[in-house]
Every structure is written in structure tokens, then in C-alpha cells.
Amino acid sequence: MVKIFITILISFCFCQFSPHFDGKLAYDYLLKQCDFGPRYPGSKEHLEFKDYLVKFLSSKGDTLIIDSHEIKHPYESKQIGLYNMLLRFNIDSDDRIMLMAHWDTREIADKDPNPENFNTPIIGANDGASGVAILMVLSEMLESYPLQKIGVDLLFVDGEDIGRSGELENFSLGTKAFSKSIKSPPKLAICLDMVADIDAEFKVEYFSYLQAPEAVEEIWSLANSLGYKEFTGSFQKPIYDDHRALFVETGIPSIDIIDFDYPYWHTLEDTPDKCSANTLKIVGHVVSEYLYRKDGM
């Protein structure tokens, strides 16, 4: 496996800057999402969780933007609604970082070991709920402990997981729609996808290193300086998801924190018992520490 060598930047070698990130709370938010059931676009559970999330976010931040789109389902003869939610903090700052995670789940379990399950929707505990859970906790942290210099946008993006294998045009539909109307673009976007695996390893995803190498080096070095060996220097193969779609559509430097070796990806076994509050804490701590240290520079 190819290795990269990351220099730990002096600015990231000090003690903890950020408030405590509560991994247990993030896990509770993961469970809450799964309690709704599969949340794929077009389902009633999708709309029910959308309403819950809007209510949860509406009391936080400077502004909440609901970016709604009605599209034709790529594989069925029906219209479906997509809903991106952008929660913005410190909106007067032009120095912005965006964190994003998809909240929809997959309508088909096409990687399930049992072919009879291929057309069954998945619960999406790791693939969907994990990144959203971290953003939910961050929304509370940023509300209670406001940043002074940088602005932060939290994008809860929809329609990431509709596509079929090899058909990139039907993945990340919410991000592609959002990209057409984005205002005040951030200087960096960080995507959180599948970040709760009990046995986690966060390799450097190849597109991320091409698109924003300095940010990758900073974040992986920071994680290692905090003692998190789960962030390794190995390269992960290129992955097309929201961070890639955003970069292709807008040119915004974008990276992905993802454990793509998750063995239950796109199967019915992607359930909360495969996920860990400790892994959520690790990723949440790294990301929050990165934000608060950037704010203090």
C-alpha cells in the first residue's frame, strides 16, 4: 500500500482548543435516525425525518436555508423531493469552512450477501446516519461556543445514494442541485461519510488528496497528534461521493473522511450495532478541534 508522509504543522501541536465532543450523544442521534426506518427519497420516513431535522436545526445558527428540489426518480416513473439543509454560523465572515453529510439512505441493498434482499431498503446506520449525527452535535457546540473569526456551514445533503453501480450521474444528486445555487462558497468542504464503524480505519481518499492536499495533511496530522491512530497514512482508492461531486461542479476544495472498508456497506446489516460511540467521538473531536484551532489562528 502506498504511504504518504505528513508533516505535523506547528500550529496543530498545542493542547486541545475545542469544547468536549460527546460521542455518546452522537450515537444517540444515530439511533434516533435509525428509529425512523429507511430514509430514502420518496418514502414517508424520508419526509418524517426531514421534518424532524428541520425542527432540530431551526433553533441553531444564524440562518437555516432549505434547498428543495423535485426531480424525476432516475429508475422509476415518479417524482421525488430532495431537501438540502444548510445551517450557517457567523455569516458575516468570508473565511468559511463547510462540513457536509448525506442524510438519505439507500433504497436497495444491492451489496447484500443474499440476492433476495437486493431490492430492500437499508437502515443506513453508518452510511448516512453517522455523518449526520456528528453534524447534529457540532450544531449544538457551535451554538453554545460561537466561533469568532471563521464562518462554518453545516450542509445536510439529500439524494446522495440513489444511483446504481457504475452510474455516477445518478449519485450525489442533492449536491449537484445545491452546487447550482451556492452563495458565499467556502474555502474548504469536509465530507463525513461512514464514520462510525467499530473497527475504523480512515485512510486518505485519493480524490481528497488531489483536491485539497494541504487540508488532508493538516487534518490527518492533527488526528495523529491527538493520539488517534485510526487516521492512517495509507491511500484509499478514489471514491465518488458528495466531496467529489461538489469539487467537479464548483471547484471548491473538498475532502472526504470515510472508512470505505466497512464490510456492511449497502447491505441490510448496516445497523447501529456495527457502529461505535467511540469512533464518532474520534471523528467529531478531530473535526471540531480543527475548526476551533483555525478560528484561533
N, C-alpha and C positions, 0 to 999 in steps of 0.2 A: 504494500500500500504506500502511495506517495505521501510524504510528510511535508508539512510546511513548518518553517521556523519563525516563531513570533517573538518579537522583542517587546518586553513589558515596558510600557511607556511610564515615564516618571510620574506623570500626572495621575496615574492609576495605582500608585503604590502606597497610598496612605490608608488610614483606618476607614471604617465604614462611614459613609456620608448619609445614606438614606435611612428613612424610618424602617421599622421592622416589617418585613413582608410575611404575612400569615399564610403559610402553606395549607394549614388545616381549613382555613376559611375558603381558600381557593378550591380545595377538594369538595367542600360543601356546595360551592357554586357549580362545580362539575356534576355533582349528584343531582342538584336542582334541575339542571338542563336535561339530564337523562330521564328524570321523572316525567317530563313532558312526552317522552317517547321519541321515535324518529322524527326529525325536524327538516324534512326535505321540502323544497319549494312545491307548492300546490297542495300540501297536506294541511289539515286543520291544526295539527300540532305545530307546524311551522308558523301559522298565524298566531296561535296562542302564545308561543314563546316570544314572537316578535312583540306582542303587546306587553308581555311581562318585562322584556328587556328595555323597551321604551320607557316604561314606568320607572324601572330601576335607575336608568341613566338621567332622566329628566330633572332630577334634583341636584345634579352634579355638573361641574364645569361652568364655563361662561356661556356656551351655547350648544345645543344639540340639533344637528341637521339630519333630517330623514330624507334619504335619497331613494325615491321609489321608482320602479320601472315595471311595466307589464310587457312580457315577451312571450313569444310562441315557444312552447316546450320543444327542445331540439329533436325529440324522438316520439312525441305523442301529439295528437290533434287537439291541443288545448292551450289556453293562455295561462300563464302563471305570473305571480307577482314576486319581484325581488325587492328587498329592502336593505339598503346600506344605512348604517347609523354612524355618524361622525360626531364624537364628543370632543369639544375643543377647550383647552385650558390656556390661559394667558394669551388671548387672541391678539393683543397689541404687539406681540413680539414677532419679528420677521425671521428669527432664528428658531426654526421649528424642526421637531422630530415626530414622525408618525409611527405608531405601533398598530399593527393590524392582525386580525384573526378572523377566519370564516366561521359563521355560526350555523350554517346549514349543514345537514348531514346527507349521506349518500342514499339514494333511492334504491340501489341494488347492491347486493353483497356478492359482487362478481369475482371476488378472490376467495370466497369461502371454500373450504375443502370439500363440502358437499354440494354437488351441482344442483340439487333440488332447492338450495337456498339462494341461487344466483339472483332471482328477481325479488328477494325480500329486502325491505329497507333495514339499514343498520342503526344502532342506537348512537354511535359516534361519541363514545366517552373520551377517547384520545383524539380521534380525527374529527375535530370540531369543538367539543366542549372544553378541552384542556386550554387551548389558547384563549378562548373567550373567558374562562374562569380567571386567568391571570389578569386580563384586561379589566375585569369587573373589580378585582381587588385593587388594581392600580388606580381605577377611577376614584375609589374611596380614599386612597393615600394622597392622590394629587388634590383632592378636595380638602382634606384635613391639613395637609402640609404643602401649601402652594409653592410652586417654583417662582423664582424672582426674575430670571433673565430669559430663559428659553421658553418657547411655547411647545406644548405637546398636544397632538391629536390622536385620539383612540378611534380607530376605524373597525367597526364590527361589520364585516363584509358578507354578503349573501351570494349564493349561486356559484360557489367555488367547485362543487363536487358533482355537477350534473353530467359531465362528459363521459364518454366511453373510451376504452383503451385505444390510444393512438390518435384520438380526435381532439387535438389541442384547442381547436376553435370553439369547442363546447365546454371547456373548463374555464374557471375564473370569470364567469360572465358578469358577476357583480362588480368586480374590479375593473373590467373593461368598460362597463357603463359608467362607473364612478370617475374613471380617468377622463372622460369626455367633458366633465363639468367641474373638475377640481379647481379650486381657487386657493391662493396663498400656498403653493406647493411646498412641502417640507424639503429640507436639505438631505434628509435620510429617512427611509422607511425600514422598519424592522417587523418582519412577519413571524408570528408564533404559530407553529403547526405541529401537532403531535408532540407535545412537550410534557407528558405525564407518565410515560412508561416506567414501570417499577424498575426495570433493568435498563436504564437510559444511557445512551452514548450520543453526544452531539458532535458529529463530525462537521467539517467545513464544507458546506454545499458549494459545488463548483461555480454555478452562476453567481452566487453571492460574492465569491472572491473576485470574479471578473467585474462585477458591477460596483462594488464598494469595498475594495481590499483594505483600506485604512480602518474602516469601521469594523470589519471582521477581525483584524489584528487587535484592535483596542478591546473589543468585547471578549474575545477568547482569552486574551492576556489578563483581563480583569477577572474573568471567571477563575482562571488558574491561580491568580494572586489571592483570591478569596478562599482557595482550597478545594475548588470544585474540579476534580479530575474527570468528571463526566464530559467536560468540554475538551475534546482531544484535537491534536494537530493533524489527524488523518483527513484526507479529502473524501467527501461524499460525491457520488455521481451527480450530474446536473439534474435538477428537479424542476418541472414546470408547475408552478402554482402561483399564488397571488403576487409574490415578490417578483417573479419573472414577468408576469403579465403587466404589472404596474410599470416596471422598467421599460418594457417594449413599447407600451402605449404612451409613456410620458417622459422617459429618460431620467426619472427620479432614482438616485442611487438606492438600491433596495437589497436587503439581505434576508435570509431565512434561518431561523433557529428551529431545527427539525431533527427528530430521531426517526429516520426513514427505514431503519432496520426493525421496526415494530412488527412482530410476527402476526398480529391480528388485523392488519390494515385491510379495509374493505371486506371484512368478514363479520358474521354475527357475533363473534367473540370479542369485538371491540367494546368491552363493557367496563364499568367502574372498577371491578376487582383486578383489572390489569393495570390500573393507574395508581399513582402514589402521591400523597400529600407532600412527601419529602422532595420528589422530583419537581413538583410545582413550586415548592419553596425555592429550590436552587435556581430555576429559570427566572422566577419572579424577583428574587434577590439580585441576580446579575443585572437584569434589565432595569430595575428601579435604582440600583447603585449607579449604573451607567448614566441615567437621566440626572440624578441629583449631583453627581460629580461634574457632569457637563454644565449644570446650572451654576456650580461654584467656581468654575474656571474664569 
